[in-house]
Amino acid sequence: MLANGIPLLKTADKNGYAQAAFNVNTLEQINAAVEIHEALRAPLFIQGAQLSNAFLGGRADFKKGSIEDIKRGANLLGKYVSKKSEQTDIPMVLHLDHGKSFDVIKACVDGGYTSVMIDGSSLPYDENVALTRKVSDYAHQYDVSVEGELGVIAGVEDHVFSQNSTYTNPLKALDFIKKTKIDSLAVSYGTKHGANKGKNVKLRLQVIVAIKELLLGEGLDVNIVSHGSSTIPSYIVAEINQYGGDISGSGGIPIDQLKRAIKCGVNKINIDSDIRLACTRNMREISYLNLNFYQHDSVSAIFDLLSKYPHDIDPRTFLAPVMPMVTENKTTDKYQDQLNKLINLGTKEIMGSLIVQFGMVGKAPLVKENLEK
């Protein structure tokens, strides 16, 4: 059951839980997402970031991805998610995370995305408003929901980078929402992109409360989104270091603070780095459990990359030698089968944990009720 993002987020808001939105980079991760959400009867919000579309479009060096690469990836994701949605009863959304231009938005809407985010947060305010309104006017013609962003979230994730945060001004947020006609707003309130969020993170929950109060006072039904919210499980970081990685200075958003943010009115929480960590840990761990695994030709180039980049947590870096597995879910032998299974399990490990923590278990029927009204 494929839908735009509105019924999922409004159901979360009404029932006091948060919708986790999970970034994926391979087709097998989509399979894993459907399987774990089905098992827990949870609504599913799949996210493809701008550069993830380039990667799934076949561009191994995805950071240099062109608009044509992004179009191919968007079409691939759109068709694959649409097919999966026909095979399950759980409500599903395919959402673009951090689209940076109108051309990227158009590529994803045309490719079958049901929800998009336009990130104009680095632009001057009036330019952000103009770009976001243009996206809303276009996407809403196709029943595609739109997320905007106001305020600057620190950290690094793909092509999104800022050294410092600028907290969202609640009064400007109200003005922004009125002018842009968006359905949801990503705000800056102390979260941070990437795996190195620092120690003693403290979320400014008063930002969320103030925005929600202003929206309530104006009768505006717009949902609040939390980016840069990965929890960075310390046990996974320790295991990566045990298995040949070298990650230091990592830290995430404490789960208890995210739960308080949910109570204050956060309706959607984006998760990316946690999944990257779990999948990368699994790829490193197999070399310790089976010393001969990476000696086989079909996967040996992955071991070379794991050895070359001990500080990297991004599975895309290491999966470049097996692009047919990424883009077609095709494997050549039992070693690639095992590698794909490890990607599946790492994805489920994170998704399953956070589905429970965010209160999503058993909520798919509630969303279906809203869709059927």
Number of C-alpha atoms within 10 A of each C-alpha: 19 20 22 21 27 20 19 27 27 20 21 27 22 10 14 17 24 31 29 27 25 26 26 24 25 26 22 23 26 21 17 21 23 25 16 19 24 19 12 16 20 27 31 27 26 24 28 26 24 28 26 27 32 27 27 30 26 21 22 20 13 22 14 12 19 15 17 14 20 28 25 21 27 31 21 20 29 20 15 16 24 20 13 16 18 11 11 14 16 21 27 27 26 27 29 27 24 27 23 18 15 15 14 23 26 17 19 30 24 16 19 21 31 25 29 30 27 26 21 24 23 17 12 9 14 11 13 21 24 15 19 29 22 15 26 23 14 17 22 15 9 14 14 22 25 30 29 31 29 26 21 23 29 22 19 17 17 15 11 16 15 15 10 11 16 16 18 21 16 22 12 14 21 17 11 23 22 15 13 21 20 24 22 23 21 26 28 27 24 24 25 28 23 25 29 17 24 12 11 10 15 12 18 15 19 13 18 24 17 17 22 22 13 15 20 12 9 11 9 14 13 23 22 25 26 28 23 25 25 28 20 26 20 12 10 17 24 15 17 24 17 14 19 18 22 15 16 12 9 15 20 25 24 17 17 10 15 23 16 13 22 25 17 17 24 28 28 28 23 21 26 26 24 27 27 24 25 30 27 27 26 21 26 23 18 17 16 13 10 9 10 11 18 18 12 11 10 17 18 14 18 21 16 12 16 21 14 12 15 16 15 18 26 19 21 22 17 22 22 20 17 20 20 15 20 24 20 15 16 16 18 11 10 10 16 17 14 15 20 22 16 21 23 23 19 22 27 23 16 22 22 19 10 22 24 13 17 21 19 24 19 16 21 22 15 17 21 19 11 12 14 6 5
